[in-house]
Every structure is written in C-alpha cells, then in structure tokens.
Amino acid sequence: RAIERGETSLDEVIDIECFDGSRKVISSSALPLHDEEGAVAGAVVIAKDITEQVRADAEIRRLEREFHSLAENLPDIVSRFDSELRRVYVNPEIEKSTGMSRQTLLGKTYAELGVPDKEVEIWTNALRRVFFTGEPEVFEFEFTTKGGVVRYYHTRAVPECDASGKVASVLTIARDISTLKGAEAVLRESEERLHGITSNVPGMVFQCCRRAGDEELQFTYISNGAKWLLGLDAAAILRNGCAFTGFIVSDDERSFHDSMAQSQEELSFWNWEGRIVTADGETRWINLRATPPPPRRKYMHVGWRCDQYYRKQDQRGKARRFKKHAARAFRAS
C-alpha cells in the first residue's frame, strides 16, 4: 500500500508462516518515499518479530481471566490498590459484606470514602508500608455496616511487582472473622468467670496431667490459692510440676503417686490425704481430689486441694479430750 497508494502504515500485526513451517507474528511499518515530482518512488519497511511479546500478552490475559474468575467467586473481600492508594478492583463480596456498591469504591482512596478516621489510618499505613518495603502486611480492622452491624476482618496485603521489580499495585484479601471474635469474647468472659470462682475457693484449684508410668506432673492451670496454701506462686508450679511435689512430706510421697496412678488406671475419683511442708516451714494436712480424664485424654479435669490442718487439729483435740475423760472415769472407778 505504501508503494501503490502512498499510504503510511504503522505497527500492523501480521501472522506469517516461515520456510521451516513455524509461524511468527510480525509488527510491520511502511513509509512511502517520493521523488522530486512527488510521485511514489519506493518505500521504507520495518518489520519486527513480536511473537514472544504476543505470547506473553496472551498469557497475561489468561492469568487475568483466571484471577477474575477466582476473585469474583471468593467469599473473602479481594481488592487491588494502585500507587496512589486508590482501589482499582474489588470483587462482589464487598457488597454482600458491607452493603456498599462496588462503583462507589472504585477509583477512591479510603480517605475519600467517609469511613471512620481509625479505619482510614489502618488501611493507609498498611498500604504505604507494602509499597515502601515490598513486603506483605497483615492487619485487622472493624467495620460497621449500613445496618449497624459491627464486623471484624483479618486482612493480608501483598505487593504486585512489575517487570523491573517495582511494586506496581497491592492486592488485599480481607476475611470476615466476626464469628471468631465472638467466640474469643465468650472465652474471655468464661475465663474471667472461672478466675472469679477459683479465686474465692478455700483451697487450690488445678488442672494437671500425668503420663502413664511417669510420676512427673504437668500443670496446665493453677489458681491463686497456691500462694495461700503453699506460699508459692502459681506460675512457679506451671513452669515445673516438681515444685508442688517437692512440698509433700517424704513419708507421704509414695502414697501420693500410687493413688494418682490407681485413679488414672481405673478412671476412678482421686481422693488423697497427706502432709506438706509449706514455704515457711509449717506442716499442714491437705486433701487432694480430682476427676480423672476420660479415655484417650491425659488431663485430670478438675481438682482442688483443701487445707486439712484445722480439721486434723480438731480431730486431735477430740482425741485428747476423750482420753482425758476416760482417765478421769477410770480414776473415779
């Protein structure tokens, strides 16, 4: 056309078959040359092999289609942000989760959405760090829907780099963890309630385990009654179960371990009574009771240790009074 019509063509893509039977994609440009009278005398043609470029573009389009197919159907909120922190893509889940239209979000930064300042700060700082460091970021935030429901999200932001390695965009995936947060709140409330109960029990409440054939105890919970009963902080017993057994009078230690082994073997209620020597050197009688674990579990469910000192003293007092009265009766007879 450059020679016949004098037309200039730029970057026309032509698919050709080579002599060896392979096919290539060529980008061709042609510029007509004119003589002194203005007639077309020839043409300059530039041809460039762009086969690999075309294949790479096709692969990119394929990956983009796969990305959109995946992102559009994920139950998480998937977004993409450009270097100006504008959201350039978001999947349909955003509308289900927040009640906000996708169109109102696209092309805007978080600061332009009218959301609370705290949420703007969390998102802005996280996105900037990813663009600056090129490293992923993980953060959590809460969002109040149009219906007034507070939802919690766990978000991962990852960099998307161009051919030069520079971060071109940031992809974020936000997962709704409201149910988990609710469960955590219930757990905290239960723990606080348990702590309130055990703090007022006149003794030491515990949970421990013992492997078969091993006399070493591992405590997973100790109430603050350990300080009152033993003169030892609960944290010390949690670190080392031997810290408790070390308080048991040596003459009573064998019965302690034997009774626990029998309870564990027979799955029977554990009820042991013996003496300990507290941190300040005082000898006390204690009563230890615990519910054994069900099969295939190693933890003793619940236990308590009560100070039996006063009961023992009372029993001894009664015994002394009985002997005294008996002696008087004997002398009188």
RODO-2510 file (C-alpha; in nm, 4 decimals, decimal comma):
residues 333
     n   res          X          Y          Z
     1     r     0,0000     0,0000     0,0000
     2     a     0,2928     0,2324     0,0665
     3     i     0,4091     0,1948    -0,2933
     4     e     0,0737     0,1548    -0,4683
     5     r    -0,1228     0,4144    -0,2734
     6     g     0,1424     0,6158    -0,0966
     7     e    -0,0090     0,5226     0,2429
     8     t     0,1849     0,5107     0,5637
     9     s     0,1194     0,2159     0,7932
    10     l     0,2453     0,1770     1,1493
    11     d     0,2742    -0,1356     1,3667
    12     e     0,0468    -0,3562     1,1630
    13     v     0,0443    -0,7075     1,3075
    14     i     0,0861    -0,9851     1,0518
    15     d     0,0858    -1,3588     1,1121
    16     i     0,3247    -1,5339     0,8723
    17     e     0,4391    -1,8892     0,8013
    18     c     0,8152    -1,9379     0,7850
    19     f     1,0031    -2,1657     0,5457
    20     d     1,0518    -2,4244     0,8207
    21     g     0,6762    -2,4418     0,8758
    22     s     0,6744    -2,2458     1,2026
    23     r     0,4598    -1,9384     1,2461
    24     k     0,5634    -1,5950     1,3664
    25     v     0,3891    -1,2696     1,4444
    26     i     0,5428    -0,9650     1,2800
    27     s     0,4871    -0,5970     1,3500
    28     s     0,5289    -0,4097     1,0229
    29     s     0,5547    -0,0379     0,9467
    30     a     0,5891     0,1128     0,5983
    31     l     0,6684     0,4700     0,4867
    32     p     0,6440     0,5703     0,1151
    33     l     0,9368     0,7550    -0,0495
    34     h     0,8644     1,0284    -0,3071
    35     d     1,0760     1,1648    -0,5923
    36     e     1,1247     1,5309    -0,6773
    37     e     0,7935     1,5414    -0,8576
    38     g     0,6063     1,3903    -0,5634
    39     a     0,5500     1,0533    -0,7187
    40     v     0,6000     0,7386    -0,5089
    41     a     0,9455     0,6102    -0,5878
    42     g     0,9736     0,3419    -0,3197
    43     a     0,9123     0,2678     0,0461
    44     v     1,0945     0,2085     0,3733
    45     v     0,9676    -0,1001     0,5583
    46     i     1,0496    -0,2001     0,9150
    47     a     0,9487    -0,5494     1,0341
    48     k     0,9861    -0,6652     1,3937
    49     d     0,9337    -1,0166     1,5305
    50     i     0,6890    -0,9813     1,8209
    51     t     0,5990    -1,3490     1,8550
    52     e     0,7212    -1,3751     2,2162
    53     q     0,5556    -1,0488     2,3123
    54     v     0,2236    -1,1654     2,1704
    55     r     0,2534    -1,4947     2,3602
    56     a     0,3380    -1,3098     2,6806
    57     d     0,0390    -1,0771     2,6362
    58     a    -0,1860    -1,3774     2,5758
    59     e    -0,0539    -1,5418     2,8934
    60     i    -0,1156    -1,2225     3,0917
    61     r    -0,4724    -1,2050     2,9639
    62     r    -0,5233    -1,5704     3,0540
    63     l    -0,3922    -1,5118     3,4059
    64     e    -0,6119    -1,2042     3,4413
    65     r    -0,9168    -1,4070     3,3387
    66     e    -0,8264    -1,6772     3,5907
    67     f    -0,7718    -1,4143     3,8606
    68     h    -1,1072    -1,2529     3,7962
    69     s    -1,2816    -1,5894     3,7802
    70     l    -1,1328    -1,6822     4,1180
    71     a    -1,1688    -1,3427     4,2866
    72     e    -1,5258    -1,2892     4,1700
    73     n    -1,6354    -1,6077     4,3461
    74     l    -1,4320    -1,5918     4,6678
    75     p    -1,6191    -1,5470     4,9979
    76     d    -1,3456    -1,3008     5,1051
    77     i    -1,3196    -0,9362     5,0021
    78     v    -1,0496    -0,9053     4,7347
    79     s    -0,9243    -0,5578     4,6366
    80     r    -0,6419    -0,4080     4,4339
    81     f    -0,4897    -0,0647     4,5028
    82     d    -0,2661     0,1475     4,2785
    83     s     0,0343     0,3531     4,3889
    84     e    -0,1966     0,6428     4,4782
    85     l    -0,3818     0,4107     4,7194
    86     r    -0,6920     0,4181     4,5001
    87     r    -0,8957     0,0985     4,4821
    88     v    -0,8914    -0,0132     4,1195
    89     y    -1,0609    -0,3506     4,1671
    90     v    -1,2916    -0,5112     4,4228
    91     n    -1,4903    -0,8335     4,3986
    92     p    -1,8691    -0,8635     4,4511
    93     e    -1,8297    -0,9879     4,8104
    94     i    -1,7823    -0,6251     4,9202
    95     e    -2,1490    -0,5578     4,8503
    96     k    -2,2696    -0,8637     5,0425
    97     s    -2,0492    -0,7938     5,3435
    98     t    -2,0706    -0,4169     5,3767
    99     g    -2,3764    -0,3125     5,1758
   100     m    -2,1592    -0,0678     4,9782
   101     s    -2,1736    -0,0565     4,5985
   102     r    -1,8613    -0,1555     4,4080
   103     q    -1,8918     0,1520     4,1887
   104     t    -1,8814     0,3873     4,4871
   105     l    -1,5499     0,2298     4,5981
   106     l    -1,3591     0,2095     4,2703
   107     g    -1,1159     0,4926     4,1953
   108     k    -1,1226     0,6196     4,5550
   109     t    -0,8856     0,6064     4,8489
   110     y    -1,0073     0,5111     5,1946
   111     a    -0,9825     0,8766     5,2971
   112     e    -1,2388     0,9627     5,0275
   113     l    -1,4971     0,7064     5,1409
   114     g    -1,6142     0,8831     5,4552
   115     v    -1,5250     0,5917     5,6832
   116     p    -1,4017     0,6474     6,0432
   117     d    -1,0557     0,8016     6,0813
   118     k    -0,9230     0,4939     6,2640
   119     e    -1,0072     0,2689     5,9686
   120     v    -0,8539     0,5192     5,7247
   121     e    -0,5337     0,5240     5,9304
   122     i    -0,5078     0,1436     5,9480
   123     w    -0,5549     0,0939     5,5735
   124     t    -0,3439     0,3912     5,4618
   125     n    -0,0472     0,2995     5,6795
   126     a    -0,0591    -0,0696     5,5831
   127     l    -0,0772     0,0021     5,2086
   128     r     0,2040     0,2569     5,2258
   129     r     0,4279     0,0102     5,4081
   130     v     0,3729    -0,2528     5,1390
   131     f     0,4545    -0,0050     4,8601
   132     f     0,7621     0,1163     5,0501
   133     t     0,9059    -0,2155     5,1720
   134     g     0,7759    -0,4586     4,9114
   135     e     0,6858    -0,6932     5,1965
   136     p     0,3392    -0,8360     5,2815
   137     e     0,1393    -0,6861     5,5676
   138     v    -0,1200    -0,8494     5,7942
   139     f    -0,3661    -0,6423     5,9964
   140     e    -0,7155    -0,6455     6,1444
   141     f    -0,9883    -0,3836     6,1426
   142     e    -1,3531    -0,3482     6,2320
   143     f    -1,6240    -0,2124     6,0061
   144     t    -1,9802    -0,1048     6,0806
   145     t    -2,2220    -0,1953     5,8022
   146     k    -2,5072     0,0251     5,6878
   147     g    -2,7336    -0,1896     5,9052
   148     g    -2,5290    -0,1016     6,2138
   149     v    -2,3658    -0,4471     6,2458
   150     v    -2,0013    -0,4412     6,3563
   151     r    -1,7895    -0,6903     6,1642
   152     y    -1,4241    -0,7807     6,2141
   153     y    -1,1811    -0,8568     5,9316
   154     h    -0,8381    -1,0172     5,9130
   155     t    -0,6556    -0,8725     5,6110
   156     r    -0,3427    -0,9711     5,4191
   157     a    -0,1875    -0,7189     5,1788
   158     v     0,0687    -0,8429     4,9243
   159     p     0,2762    -0,6485     4,6687
   160     e     0,2325    -0,6952     4,2925
   161     c     0,5548    -0,6037     4,1116
   162     d     0,6185    -0,5021     3,7504
   163     a     0,8959    -0,6376     3,5254
   164     s     1,1529    -0,4102     3,6901
   165     g     1,0674    -0,5400     4,0373
   166     k     0,8972    -0,2189     4,1478
   167     v     0,5701    -0,2530     4,3410
   168     a     0,3018    -0,1513     4,0906
   169     s    -0,0067    -0,2389     4,2964
   170     v    -0,1132    -0,4039     4,6197
   171     l    -0,3605    -0,6911     4,6401
   172     t    -0,5577    -0,7309     4,9642
   173     i    -0,7700    -1,0212     5,0886
   174     a    -0,9975    -0,9438     5,3844
   175     r    -1,1597    -1,2367     5,5677
   176     d    -1,4587    -1,1952     5,7988
   177     i    -1,3568    -1,3189     6,1451
   178     s    -1,6578    -1,1841     6,3334
   179     t    -1,7604    -1,5332     6,4464
   180     l    -1,4088    -1,6000     6,5768
   181     k    -1,4022    -1,2671     6,7597
   182     g    -1,7365    -1,3511     6,9164
   183     a    -1,6022    -1,6871     7,0317
   184     e    -1,2941    -1,5165     7,1771
   185     a    -1,5155    -1,2756     7,3694
   186     v    -1,7177    -1,5652     7,5116
   187     l    -1,3940    -1,7444     7,6045
   188     r    -1,2573    -1,4362     7,7807
   189     e    -1,5823    -1,3991     7,9712
   190     s    -1,5693    -1,7669     8,0692
   191     e    -1,2085    -1,7333     8,1819
   192     e    -1,2920    -1,4259     8,3871
   193     r    -1,5862    -1,6089     8,5440
   194     l    -1,3671    -1,9118     8,6187
   195     h    -1,0996    -1,6893     8,7697
   196     g    -1,3617    -1,5183     8,9846
   197     i    -1,4844    -1,8552     9,1128
   198     t    -1,1444    -2,0140     9,1732
   199     s    -1,0117    -1,7012     9,3418
   200     n    -1,2708    -1,7437     9,6142
   201     v    -1,2402    -2,1207     9,6619
   202     p    -1,0827    -2,2002    10,0026
   203     g    -0,8023    -2,4052     9,8546
   204     m    -0,6096    -2,4512     9,5310
   205     v    -0,7950    -2,5412     9,2106
   206     f    -0,5848    -2,7052     8,9405
   207     q    -0,5717    -2,8973     8,6155
   208     c    -0,2827    -3,1327     8,5501
   209     c    -0,1739    -3,4367     8,3546
   210     r     0,0445    -3,7376     8,4204
   211     r     0,1743    -3,9789     8,1605
   212     a     0,1350    -4,3483     8,2363
   213     g     0,4473    -4,4838     8,4029
   214     d     0,5809    -4,1340     8,4707
   215     e     0,5445    -3,9715     8,8119
   216     e     0,6151    -3,6207     8,6855
   217     l     0,3130    -3,3879     8,6838
   218     q     0,2439    -3,1194     8,4270
   219     f     0,0065    -2,8467     8,5454
   220     t    -0,1949    -2,6522     8,2896
   221     y    -0,3887    -2,4405     8,5383
   222     i    -0,3312    -2,3360     8,8987
   223     s    -0,5480    -2,0931     9,0925
   224     n    -0,4067    -1,8198     9,3140
   225     g    -0,4833    -2,0407     9,6141
   226     a    -0,1344    -2,1875     9,5648
   227     k     0,0098    -1,8816     9,7345
   228     w    -0,2203    -1,9190    10,0345
   229     l    -0,1764    -2,2952    10,0652
   230     l     0,1910    -2,3419     9,9810
   231     g     0,3434    -1,9995     9,9936
   232     l     0,4415    -2,0453     9,6282
   233     d     0,3256    -1,8546     9,3215
   234     a     0,1105    -2,0474     9,0739
   235     a     0,3493    -1,9520     8,7898
   236     a     0,6308    -2,1487     8,9548
   237     i     0,4194    -2,4666     8,9616
   238     l     0,3103    -2,4161     8,5999
   239     r     0,6748    -2,3969     8,4967
   240     n     0,7741    -2,7045     8,6947
   241     g     0,5292    -2,9592     8,8359
   242     c     0,8020    -3,0872     9,0691
   243     a     0,7711    -2,7567     9,2520
   244     f     0,4476    -2,8889     9,4041
   245     t     0,5505    -3,2460     9,4759
   246     g     0,8586    -3,1083     9,6459
   247     f     0,6340    -2,9796     9,9259
   248     i     0,4994    -3,3272    10,0094
   249     v     0,6424    -3,4908    10,3212
   250     s     0,8701    -3,7744    10,2078
   251     d     0,6767    -4,0364    10,4105
   252     d     0,3565    -3,9435    10,2213
   253     e     0,5020    -3,9031     9,8725
   254     r     0,4711    -4,2718     9,7782
   255     s     0,1006    -4,2847     9,8610
   256     f     0,0527    -3,9640     9,6602
   257     h     0,1943    -4,1150     9,3404
   258     d     0,0352    -4,4574     9,3940
   259     s    -0,3114    -4,3116     9,4464
   260     m    -0,2828    -4,0975     9,1340
   261     a    -0,1652    -4,3945     8,9256
   262     q    -0,4575    -4,6040     9,0522
   263     s    -0,7052    -4,3276     8,9716
   264     q    -0,5634    -4,2921     8,6234
   265     e    -0,5641    -4,6657     8,5599
   266     e    -0,9140    -4,7321     8,6954
   267     l    -1,0615    -4,3937     8,5893
   268     s    -1,1789    -4,3574     8,9461
   269     f    -1,2229    -4,0435     9,1535
   270     w    -0,8933    -3,9359     9,3091
   271     n    -0,9037    -3,8629     9,6821
   272     w    -0,5699    -3,8367     9,8617
   273     e    -0,4851    -3,7010    10,2021
   274     g    -0,1344    -3,6277    10,3222
   275     r     0,1105    -3,3778    10,4643
   276     i     0,3044    -3,0952    10,3067
   277     v     0,5648    -2,8569    10,4403
   278     t     0,4887    -2,5002    10,3283
   279     a     0,7492    -2,2488    10,2174
   280     d     0,7650    -2,1041    10,5705
   281     g     0,8270    -2,4483    10,7227
   282     e     0,4769    -2,5180    10,8561
   283     t     0,3468    -2,8769    10,8266
   284     r    -0,0096    -2,8996    10,7011
   285     w    -0,2510    -3,1751    10,6166
   286     i    -0,4179    -3,1371    10,2765
   287     n    -0,6894    -3,3274    10,0956
   288     l    -0,6407    -3,3622     9,7212
   289     r    -0,9328    -3,4566     9,4963
   290     a    -0,9634    -3,4717     9,1190
   291     t    -1,1851    -3,6034     8,8431
   292     p    -0,9916    -3,8456     8,6195
   293     p    -0,9705    -3,7896     8,2433
   294     p    -1,1949    -3,9770     8,0011
   295     p    -1,0317    -4,2401     7,7768
   296     r    -0,7707    -4,1125     7,5290
   297     r    -0,7295    -3,7869     7,7181
   298     k    -0,4436    -3,7156     7,9526
   299     y    -0,5706    -3,4240     8,1605
   300     m    -0,7147    -3,4544     8,5087
   301     h    -1,0244    -3,2416     8,4575
   302     v    -1,0807    -3,0617     8,7835
   303     g    -0,9125    -3,0832     9,1162
   304     w    -0,8850    -2,8988     9,4427
   305     r    -0,6588    -2,9099     9,7406
   306     c    -0,8052    -2,8085    10,0730
   307     d    -0,6100    -2,7299    10,3878
   308     q    -0,6949    -3,0001    10,6394
   309     y    -0,4825    -2,8517    10,9172
   310     y    -0,7686    -2,7298    11,1325
   311     r    -0,9733    -3,0455    11,0805
   312     k    -0,6762    -3,2535    11,1895
   313     q    -0,6201    -3,0273    11,4882
   314     d    -0,9870    -3,0612    11,5791
   315     q    -0,9668    -3,4406    11,5495
   316     r    -0,6597    -3,4472    11,7710
   317     g    -0,8317    -3,2189    12,0215
   318     k    -1,1300    -3,4513    12,0346
   319     a    -0,8970    -3,7496    12,0830
   320     r    -0,7161    -3,5765    12,3691
   321     r    -1,0444    -3,4801    12,5366
   322     f    -1,1710    -3,8369    12,5001
   323     k    -0,8542    -3,9759    12,6633
   324     k    -0,8786    -3,7174    12,9399
   325     h    -1,2411    -3,8050    13,0186
   326     a    -1,1585    -4,1758    13,0026
   327     a    -0,8723    -4,1298    13,2505
   328     r    -1,0973    -3,9409    13,4908
   329     a    -1,3635    -4,2076    13,4686
   330     f    -1,1008    -4,4773    13,5329
   331     r    -0,9666    -4,2997    13,8416
   332     a    -1,3181    -4,2395    13,9719
   333     s    -1,3981    -4,6068    13,9445
***
